[in-house]
Amino acid sequence: MKTLLLSSLLLFLTTACALKPTNKHDVFQERAQLPQEEAPHVRNSLEWWYFTGHLKDKATGETFGVEYVFFHFNPTGKKDWQMVNFAITDPQQKQFRYDYQLEKLPQLLAPTLPLNLLVEKKAQQWTLTGQEGSYHLQARMAAHAGHAINLITTPAKPILLHGGTGYEQYGPVAKAGYYSYSRLATAGTLEIGGKVRQVEGELWYDRQWNCNSVMAKDTGWDWLSIQLDEPREEIMAYQLHNKLTGESIGGGSHLSAQNQNTHLAAADFQLEALDYWVSPRSRQRYPIKWRLRIPSQGYDLLIEPVIPNQELSLRLFKAINLHYWEGMCRVTGTHNGKPVTGNSYVEITNRSEVKTPKKDVAAQP
């Protein structure tokens, strides 16, 4: 769940307009109604179509990470907004590049399929088309010349309905529609520094809606997705942290190699931060290495980023800056005592700022 990324923005917009945020137009069902839930929900408080994953250069074997996400939100029930984030991680060069765009839409997004989402920035067009696991992603960074994607996906595993119904209950905080394609076979081109590469790999796709319920500035979120090599199983886990009370809420899903969907309650797993990194830009302190244990599934895993600095800093208005960490990670560990490896993406939002002077903080590049 990636709600805190935009909660500060939504709060700013509604405060600036002297209007109260509303979720009266959100759609709550007993079970996600597919495929129509993939279409934009009219006047939805906050929803997104979110891709992350690892890609490999077919010629050289070099690996790269990609994040590509469309946000749609209507905090007051009147005007639609849209935002796109696009990031590429290059572990070989230890580089992280990203771009983003926020815009008010001239009219409400229509609830139509297949998807045909578009955001323009300068001379660039960022698009997402398709539905039900078959998508076309096209984007070129305006902020970093020579960085682009042109990718086609197809589902490698069936849809994963979180919570068993496609609705995840985040304790007393929120209930949101949530499903994933945990493995999308992906092929196409990735351009870095002007060099076009033929790539292939697997992306993770999250579809969520009704997400404006989390507005508390004192709540932080940790989210991770894992794609294991063998067995070909997937894990989603999250934790919410109340920074004032110290209370936490957790949950997640496990999809077996036989496509059995198991809901994970907070008591079913332990997610432990083992190390931290301080951003030299935002001064925020992020966990940077994790141990995940799921005793019922026989997993004891270590998740580590390929490079530490995968922070996005978004300056959306003069009065607001958003910072979050979303990174390409590798997984090692054991499954029922046998070694396993895999890929992961981790997102961390709303962390505490370190108050020590900038010159006194050691932060890796």
C-alpha positions in Angstrom: 0.0 0.0 0.0 1.5 3.3 -1.1 -1.0 5.8 0.3 1.4 8.1 2.3 3.2 9.1 -0.9 0.2 11.4 -1.8 -1.5 12.0 1.5 0.5 15.1 2.2 -0.3 16.4 -1.3 -4.0 15.7 -0.8 -4.0 17.4 2.5 -2.3 20.4 1.0 -4.7 20.7 -1.9 -7.9 20.4 0.2 -6.5 22.9 2.8 -5.5 25.4 0.1 -9.0 25.2 -1.3 -10.6 25.5 2.1 -12.5 22.3 1.4 -12.7 19.0 3.3 -11.5 15.8 1.7 -14.2 13.3 0.9 -14.4 9.6 0.0 -18.1 9.6 -0.6 -17.6 8.7 -4.3 -15.4 5.7 -3.4 -16.7 2.2 -4.4 -16.7 -0.5 -1.7 -17.8 -4.0 -2.6 -17.8 -7.3 -0.8 -15.5 -8.5 -3.5 -13.6 -6.7 -6.3 -15.6 -6.7 -9.5 -13.3 -7.6 -12.3 -12.3 -6.5 -14.9 -14.2 -3.2 -14.3 -12.2 -2.4 -11.2 -9.2 -1.8 -13.4 -10.9 1.1 -15.1 -10.7 4.6 -13.4 -13.2 5.0 -10.7 -15.1 8.2 -11.2 -14.2 10.9 -8.6 -12.2 8.3 -6.6 -10.4 9.8 -3.6 -7.1 8.2 -4.6 -6.2 5.3 -6.8 -3.2 4.0 -8.8 -1.8 1.6 -11.4 1.7 0.7 -10.2 4.5 -1.2 -11.9 7.9 -2.2 -10.3 10.4 -4.8 -11.2 13.7 -6.1 -12.5 14.8 -6.2 -16.1 17.8 -7.8 -17.7 19.7 -6.8 -20.8 19.4 -9.7 -23.2 22.9 -9.1 -24.7 25.0 -8.3 -21.6 23.0 -9.8 -18.7 23.1 -6.5 -16.8 20.1 -5.9 -14.6 18.0 -2.7 -14.1 15.1 -1.7 -11.9 12.0 0.2 -13.1 9.2 2.0 -11.3 6.3 3.4 -13.3 3.0 4.5 -11.8 -0.1 6.5 -12.6 -2.0 8.1 -9.8 -5.6 9.5 -10.1 -7.2 11.4 -7.3 -10.1 13.7 -6.6 -9.8 14.9 -3.0 -12.9 17.1 -2.9 -15.2 15.1 -5.3 -15.0 17.9 -7.9 -11.7 18.2 -9.8 -9.6 15.3 -11.0 -5.8 15.3 -10.7 -3.3 12.9 -12.2 0.3 12.2 -11.4 3.0 10.0 -12.9 6.3 8.8 -11.3 9.0 7.1 -13.4 12.3 5.8 -12.1 15.2 3.7 -13.4 17.9 2.0 -11.2 21.2 1.1 -12.8 23.2 -1.0 -10.2 26.2 -1.3 -12.6 26.8 2.5 -12.6 25.2 3.0 -9.1 22.8 5.5 -10.6 19.2 6.3 -9.8 17.2 8.6 -12.1 13.6 9.6 -11.8 11.0 12.1 -13.2 7.5 13.0 -12.4 4.6 15.2 -13.4 1.4 16.4 -11.6 -1.5 17.9 -13.5 -5.1 19.0 -13.0 -7.3 17.3 -15.6 -9.7 19.4 -17.7 -12.4 16.7 -17.2 -13.2 13.7 -15.1 -11.5 10.4 -16.1 -14.0 8.1 -17.7 -14.4 4.5 -16.3 -13.4 2.8 -19.6 -11.4 -0.2 -20.6 -8.9 -0.9 -22.0 -6.8 1.6 -20.0 -5.6 4.6 -22.0 -3.8 6.8 -19.5 -1.7 9.8 -20.6 0.4 12.5 -19.0 2.4 15.0 -20.9 5.5 16.8 -19.7 7.2 19.3 -22.0 7.6 17.4 -25.3 7.3 14.0 -23.7 4.2 11.7 -23.4 3.9 9.0 -20.8 1.3 6.4 -21.5 -0.2 3.2 -20.1 -2.6 1.2 -22.2 -4.1 -2.3 -21.9 -5.9 -4.4 -19.2 -5.9 -7.6 -17.3 -2.1 -8.1 -17.2 -1.5 -7.2 -20.9 -0.1 -3.7 -20.9 2.0 -1.3 -23.0 4.2 1.1 -21.0 5.9 4.0 -22.8 7.8 6.8 -21.1 10.7 9.1 -21.7 12.2 11.3 -18.9 12.1 15.0 -19.5 14.4 15.6 -16.5 17.1 13.1 -17.7 17.8 13.0 -21.4 18.3 9.5 -22.9 16.2 7.6 -20.3 13.1 5.8 -21.5 11.1 2.6 -21.5 8.9 0.9 -24.1 7.7 -2.3 -22.5 5.0 -5.0 -23.2 3.7 -7.2 -20.5 1.7 -10.5 -20.3 0.5 -12.2 -17.1 2.8 -15.1 -16.0 0.6 -16.0 -13.0 -3.1 -15.4 -12.2 -4.4 -12.4 -10.4 -3.8 -12.1 -6.7 -6.7 -10.7 -4.7 -5.4 -9.3 -1.5 -7.5 -10.0 1.6 -8.9 -12.9 -0.4 -11.6 -10.6 -1.9 -9.6 -7.8 -3.5 -10.2 -5.6 -0.5 -7.5 -5.2 2.1 -8.5 -4.0 5.6 -5.7 -1.9 7.1 -6.8 -2.3 10.8 -8.9 0.6 11.9 -7.1 3.0 9.4 -8.6 2.1 6.0 -10.2 -0.4 3.7 -9.0 -0.2 0.1 -9.5 -2.2 -3.1 -6.2 -4.0 -3.8 -5.2 -6.7 -6.2 -1.9 -7.5 -8.0 -0.4 -9.3 -11.0 2.6 -10.6 -9.1 4.4 -11.7 -12.2 4.1 -10.0 -15.5 6.4 -11.4 -18.2 8.0 -8.2 -19.7 9.9 -7.5 -22.9 10.9 -4.4 -24.8 13.5 -1.7 -24.7 15.1 0.3 -21.9 17.1 3.3 -22.7 19.8 4.6 -20.3 22.1 7.5 -21.1 21.0 7.3 -24.7 21.9 3.6 -25.1 18.9 1.5 -26.1 18.9 -2.0 -24.7 16.7 -5.0 -25.5 15.4 -6.2 -22.1 13.3 -8.9 -20.5 12.2 -9.7 -17.0 9.2 -9.7 -14.7 7.3 -6.7 -13.3 4.9 -6.6 -10.3 1.7 -4.7 -10.8 -0.4 -3.2 -8.0 -4.0 -1.9 -8.6 -5.5 0.0 -5.7 -8.4 2.4 -5.1 -10.3 4.1 -2.2 -7.0 5.2 -0.6 -7.7 8.7 0.7 -8.6 7.3 4.1 -5.0 7.6 5.3 -4.3 11.3 6.0 -2.5 11.2 9.3 0.9 12.9 9.0 2.2 10.7 11.9 1.7 7.4 10.1 4.5 5.8 8.1 4.3 2.9 5.7 6.7 0.1 4.7 5.7 -2.1 1.7 7.6 -4.8 -0.1 7.0 -7.2 -2.9 9.1 -10.4 -3.4 9.3 -12.6 -6.5 11.3 -15.8 -5.6 13.2 -17.7 -8.2 12.6 -21.2 -6.9 10.0 -21.9 -5.8 8.2 -19.4 -8.1 6.3 -17.9 -5.2 5.4 -14.3 -4.4 5.0 -12.3 -1.2 3.5 -8.9 -0.4 3.9 -7.5 3.1 3.3 -4.1 4.7 3.6 -2.4 8.0 2.0 0.9 9.2 3.8 2.8 12.0 2.2 5.4 14.2 5.2 7.6 15.0 3.5 9.1 18.1 2.2 6.0 19.8 4.7 3.4 18.5 1.8 1.1 17.4 2.1 -0.9 14.2 -0.3 -2.7 11.9 0.8 -5.3 9.5 -0.5 -7.7 6.8 0.1 -9.2 3.4 -0.3 -12.1 1.0 1.5 -15.2 -0.1 0.9 -16.7 -3.5 2.3 -20.3 -3.8 3.8 -22.0 -6.8 0.4 -23.7 -7.2 -1.3 -20.3 -7.1 -2.8 -20.7 -3.7 -3.5 -17.3 -2.1 -2.9 -17.1 1.6 -3.7 -13.9 3.6 -1.0 -12.9 6.0 -2.1 -11.3 9.3 0.3 -9.3 11.4 1.0 -12.3 13.6 2.0 -14.4 10.7 5.3 -12.7 9.9 8.1 -10.6 11.4 9.7 -7.8 9.4 12.8 -6.5 11.1 14.9 -3.5 10.0 18.6 -4.4 10.3 20.3 -1.3 9.0 19.5 2.3 8.1 20.5 5.0 5.5 20.2 8.8 5.9 19.4 10.7 2.8 21.8 13.6 2.2 19.0 15.5 0.5 15.9 15.1 2.7 17.7 14.2 5.9 15.2 11.3 6.3 16.4 8.1 7.9 15.2 5.0 6.0 15.6 1.3 6.9 17.9 -0.1 4.3 18.1 -3.8 5.1 15.4 -6.1 6.3 14.8 -9.6 7.6 11.4 -11.2 6.8 10.3 -14.4 8.5 7.1 -16.2 7.7 7.2 -19.4 9.9 3.9 -20.9 8.4 5.4 -20.8 4.9 9.0 -21.8 6.0 10.6 -18.5 4.9 13.5 -16.7 6.5 14.6 -14.0 4.0 17.1 -11.1 3.8 16.2 -8.1 1.6 19.0 -5.7 0.6 19.0 -2.8 -1.9 21.3 -3.0 -4.9 22.3 0.6 -4.1 21.3 2.7 -1.1 20.2 5.9 -2.7 16.9 5.2 -4.4 15.0 8.2 -2.9 12.5 10.3 -4.9 12.2 13.9 -3.9 9.2 15.5 -5.5 8.8 19.3 -5.5 5.1 19.7 -6.4 4.4 23.2 -5.2 6.4 26.0 -3.6 4.9 24.9 -0.2 5.3 21.2 -0.4 8.1 18.6 -1.0 7.4 14.9 -0.9 10.2 12.4 -0.2 10.0 8.6 -0.3 12.3 5.6 -0.9 11.4 3.1 -3.6 14.1 0.7 -4.5 15.3 -2.3 -6.4 16.4 -5.0 -4.0 17.8 -8.6 -4.0 16.6 -11.4 -1.8 18.5 -14.3 -0.2 17.6 -16.7 2.5 16.0 -20.1 3.1 12.8 -21.8 2.4 12.2 -24.8 4.7 16.0 -24.7 5.3 17.0 -24.7 1.7 18.7 -21.7 0.0 16.5 -19.4 -2.0 17.1 -16.2 -4.1 14.7 -13.7 -5.6 13.9 -10.1 -6.5 12.2 -7.4 -4.5 11.0 -3.8 -4.6 10.5 -1.9 -1.3 8.8 1.4 -0.6 9.2 3.4 2.5 7.2 6.6 3.2 6.9 9.2 5.9 10.0 8.6 7.8 11.5 10.8 10.5 14.0 13.5 9.6 17.4 13.4 11.2 18.0 16.7 13.0 21.8 16.5 13.3 23.8 19.0 11.2 24.3 17.9 7.6 28.1 17.7 7.8 27.9 15.3 10.7 25.8 12.6 8.9 27.5 9.9 6.9 25.4 9.0 3.9 26.4 6.7 1.1 26.1 8.1 -2.4 
